[in-house]
């Protein structure tokens, strides 16, 4: 159409031409381009307690050598947000991931066929060694959809907390032992001191082991007492849960 218009001819609009081509099955994609495909939304998984759903991923930690990084493997419980296991290595291998998940399952008493382990589609996540280990442990594998970056949101959020905490080093780690020592301190702080906004501002440890129920009940009593003492500050609204 544009070429015809350049010669002073007008037959129909571009949209009309495309409509006619579609009607006769001639609106094909050019070259080797594949038609867009709809990726179905995965089945929703609801976790109602600890050790029912874990999320894991790998992130880079900088070293003193430009372009070289340490790899932090980290598992978090979706229900409690507690860090269930972690290791740091020089490389990304399915065997490292398999060893980590085995240790975490043994340490936390995971029951066969009751845990779903979610990850993205990286090679360590889908390697034969890793998949065989999950089958042996009775852990159900779950993977993100292709090219959907936020399907592993819990791990991504945890990595953001790790790298944006004020205690995160301003300089690269001197060696892998220094990286391991810092992450150990972070994990202790995160699990036992950090009040997580996604679980009503209790610590992941308290949430994981059911200690949050009494804490939240006591907190609710404090808020209700404050509301009775200063009702004008709430303006008839309920206290925060």
DRENVEXFI-217313 format. One line per field, with one value per residue (C-alpha): residue number from 0; residue in three letters; chain; x, y, z. Coordinates in steps of 0.001 Angstrom, whole numbers, plus 500000, padded with zeros to 6 digits. Example, Ala and Ser with C-alpha at 12.3 -4.5 7.8 and 13.67 -1.06 7.14 Angstrom:
BEGIN
k 0:1
r Ala:Ser
c A:A
px 512300:513670
py 495500:498940
pz 507800:507140
# end
This chain:
BEGIN
k 0:1:2:3:4:5:6:7:8:9:10:11:12:13:14:15:16:17:18:19:20:21:22:23:24:25:26:27:28:29:30:31:32:33:34:35:36:37:38:39:40:41:42:43:44:45:46:47:48:49:50:51:52:53:54:55:56:57:58:59:60:61:62:63:64:65:66:67:68:69:70:71:72:73:74:75:76:77:78:79:80:81:82:83:84:85:86:87:88:89:90:91:92:93:94:95:96:97:98:99:100:101:102:103:104:105:106:107:108:109:110:111:112:113:114:115:116:117:118:119:120:121:122:123:124:125:126:127:128:129:130:131:132:133:134:135:136:137:138:139:140:141:142:143:144:145:146:147:148:149:150:151:152:153:154:155:156:157:158:159:160:161:162:163:164:165:166:167:168:169:170:171:172:173:174:175:176:177:178:179:180:181:182:183:184:185:186:187:188:189:190:191:192:193:194:195:196:197:198:199:200:201:202:203:204:205:206:207:208:209:210:211:212:213:214:215:216:217:218:219:220:221:222:223:224:225:226:227:228:229:230:231:232:233:234:235:236:237:238:239:240
r Unk:Unk:Unk:Unk:Unk:Unk:Unk:Unk:Unk:Unk:Unk:Unk:Unk:Unk:Unk:Unk:Unk:Unk:Unk:Unk:Unk:Unk:Unk:Unk:Unk:Unk:Unk:Unk:Unk:Unk:Unk:Unk:Unk:Unk:Unk:Unk:Unk:Unk:Unk:Unk:Unk:Unk:Unk:Unk:Unk:Unk:Unk:Unk:Unk:Unk:Unk:Unk:Unk:Unk:Unk:Unk:Unk:Unk:Unk:Unk:Unk:Unk:Unk:Unk:Unk:Unk:Unk:Unk:Unk:Unk:Unk:Unk:Unk:Unk:Unk:Unk:Unk:Unk:Unk:Unk:Unk:Unk:Unk:Unk:Unk:Unk:Unk:Unk:Unk:Unk:Unk:Unk:Unk:Unk:Unk:Unk:Unk:Unk:Unk:Unk:Unk:Unk:Unk:Unk:Unk:Unk:Unk:Unk:Unk:Unk:Unk:Unk:Unk:Unk:Unk:Unk:Unk:Unk:Unk:Unk:Unk:Unk:Unk:Unk:Unk:Unk:Unk:Unk:Unk:Unk:Unk:Unk:Unk:Unk:Unk:Unk:Unk:Unk:Unk:Unk:Unk:Unk:Unk:Unk:Unk:Unk:Unk:Unk:Unk:Unk:Unk:Unk:Unk:Unk:Unk:Unk:Unk:Unk:Unk:Unk:Unk:Unk:Unk:Unk:Unk:Unk:Unk:Unk:Unk:Unk:Unk:Unk:Unk:Unk:Unk:Unk:Unk:Unk:Unk:Unk:Unk:Unk:Unk:Unk:Unk:Unk:Unk:Unk:Unk:Unk:Unk:Unk:Unk:Unk:Unk:Unk:Unk:Unk:Unk:Unk:Unk:Unk:Unk:Unk:Unk:Unk:Unk:Unk:Unk:Unk:Unk:Unk:Unk:Unk:Unk:Unk:Unk:Unk:Unk:Unk:Unk:Unk:Unk:Unk:Unk:Unk:Unk:Unk:Unk:Unk:Unk:Unk:Unk:Unk:Unk:Unk:Unk:Unk:Unk:Unk:Unk
c A:A:A:A:A:A:A:A:A:A:A:A:A:A:A:A:A:A:A:A:A:A:A:A:A:A:A:A:A:A:A:A:A:A:A:A:A:A:A:A:A:A:A:A:A:A:A:A:A:A:A:A:A:A:A:A:A:A:A:A:A:A:A:A:A:A:A:A:A:A:A:A:A:A:A:A:A:A:A:A:A:A:A:A:A:A:A:A:A:A:A:A:A:A:A:A:A:A:A:A:A:A:A:A:A:A:A:A:A:A:A:A:A:A:A:A:A:A:A:A:A:A:A:A:A:A:A:A:A:A:A:A:A:A:A:A:A:A:A:A:A:A:A:A:A:A:A:A:A:A:A:A:A:A:A:A:A:A:A:A:A:A:A:A:A:A:A:A:A:A:A:A:A:A:A:A:A:A:A:A:A:A:A:A:A:A:A:A:A:A:A:A:A:A:A:A:A:A:A:A:A:A:A:A:A:A:A:A:A:A:A:A:A:A:A:A:A:A:A:A:A:A:A:A:A:A:A:A:A:A:A:A:A:A:A:A:A:A:A:A:A
px 500000:502643:504447:501222:500451:503881:502732:499422:497247:494998:493124:492451:493967:496770:494405:492049:494876:495872:492239:491921:495217:494032:490741:492650:495266:498126:499066:502137:505117:508275:511273:511973:510074:507896:504320:503697:502604:500494:502227:499548:499552:500792:498544:498476:500105:498915:501173:499572:502601:506376:508215:505420:506937:510530:512033:515694:518020:521631:522997:526422:528657:531557:535191:538348:539025:537040:534540:534759:532020:531192:527864:525476:523000:520099:516829:513906:510645:507696:505416:507832:510418:513061:516371:516516:519985:522767:526228:528766:530795:533030:530777:527205:526724:523695:525784:526244:522496:521756:524062:522486:518882:519822:521365:518419:515846:517691:518239:514604:512957:511183:508519:508478:506031:504986:507523:507430:510766:510444:513201:513820:514998:518766:520994:521827:518080:517238:520448:520165:521948:519572:516416:517540:518203:514750:513165:515176:514159:510500:510597:508297:510066:508444:509888:509218:507629:510092:511023:508836:511266:508992:507856:510513:509596:510376:514017:514406:512966:515333:518353:517257:517048:520509:522168:520392:520801:522988:525445:526191:529907:530830:533799:534073:534776:538491:537986:535307:535845:535110:531929:530839:531502:529415:526504:526514:526041:523322:521406:521502:520237:517595:516156:516180:516114:514649:510948:509596:506827:505354:504644:503201:506561:507659:510952:511089:512203:509154:506848:508447:508118:504690:505936:504261:500757:501420:503483:500709:498060:500063:500682:496975:496177:498638:497070:493549:494588:496109:492909:490793:493120:493178:490126:490392:493616:491835:488677:486548:488941:490123:493660:496151:496484
py 500000:502632:501811:502136:505413:506683:506156:507943:504832:503954:500666:500125:500671:498533:497021:495966:494220:492331:491353:489922:488058:486506:485453:483532:482131:484141:486327:484233:485298:486153:483864:481546:483655:481516:482551:483817:481095:481366:480057:478711:480024:477313:475681:477718:476182:477156:476463:476411:475530:475175:472630:472473:474817:475947:478342:478404:480228:481287:484828:486314:487773:489955:488950:491066:489764:491780:489606:486698:486003:483609:481772:481841:478932:479737:478001:479774:478441:480127:479956:481255:483012:481252:480440:476641:476149:477902:477315:479347:477876:479070:477617:476631:472873:470634:468478:471430:472064:468383:468260:471396:470210:466811:468421:470807:468010:465913:468861:469942:466527:466880:464226:462451:463766:466740:469357:471305:472872:475814:477338:478950:477099:477338:474366:473646:473521:471098:469067:465287:465013:467496:465901:462422:463696:465256:462002:460049:462469:462501:466254:467597:469870:473097:475469:479000:479577:480319:484004:484943:486662:487078:483452:482932:486040:484778:484065:487298:489286:487583:488361:491986:492065:490519:492949:496101:495577:498330:495655:494512:495166:498186:496337:492890:489870:489123:485379:482714:482271:485964:485634:482596:484337:487366:485293:483253:486446:487630:484337:484416:488009:487400:484245:485347:489176:490562:491480:490503:492706:489781:487736:490444:491698:488596:486836:483897:481654:482615:482026:478694:477194:478613:481123:483950:483087:484128:487130:488398:487840:489877:492565:492719:493236:496134:497759:497330:498930:501847:502222:502353:504977:507121:506230:509445:508208:505220:507076:503957:501729:498349:497936:496556:492820
pz 500000:500816:497556:495545:497305:496282:492698:493252:493667:496595:496791:500485:503923:505316:507883:505061:503227:506400:506987:503478:503836:507100:505510:502818:505195:503706:506696:507492:509556:507650:507378:510306:512834:515060:515791:519318:521676:524775:527873:530209:533742:536113:538661:541846:544917:548390:551361:554791:556878:556868:554699:552144:549575:549179:546670:545694:543351:542787:542944:542291:544991:543749:544219:544027:540515:537994:536143:538592:541126:543918:543605:546542:546534:548857:549817:551487:552890:551168:554213:556838:554614:556701:555031:555071:553640:551771:550340:548360:545494:542689:539990:539157:539126:539554:541927:544310:544278:544852:547886:549341:548989:550461:553540:553961:553740:556314:558655:558632:558591:555250:554658:551292:548689:550837:549690:546422:545464:543065:540948:537612:534495:534944:534168:537857:538571:535769:535646:535699:539067:540666:539248:540291:543819:544065:542947:545523:548301:547271:546559:543836:541340:540155:537561:536381:533001:530195:530001:532988:535319:538351:538693:541369:543319:546835:546057:544120:547035:549467:547291:547180:550983:551198:548797:549990:553718:555271:556415:552853:552147:550059:548569:546916:549093:549523:549099:549328:553071:553654:551589:553590:556901:555901:554584:557797:559803:557434:557661:561471:561501:558846:560438:564068:564181:560962:561290:557884:556464:554500:557645:559921:561150:563024:562348:559919:562782:564865:561909:560985:564439:565326:567891:565975:567212:570801:569697:567413:570091:572595:570001:569205:572892:573029:569969:571349:574642:572738:570729:573884:575360:572197:570065:568040:566449:564907:563788:564120:562164:563382:564629:562143:561768
# end
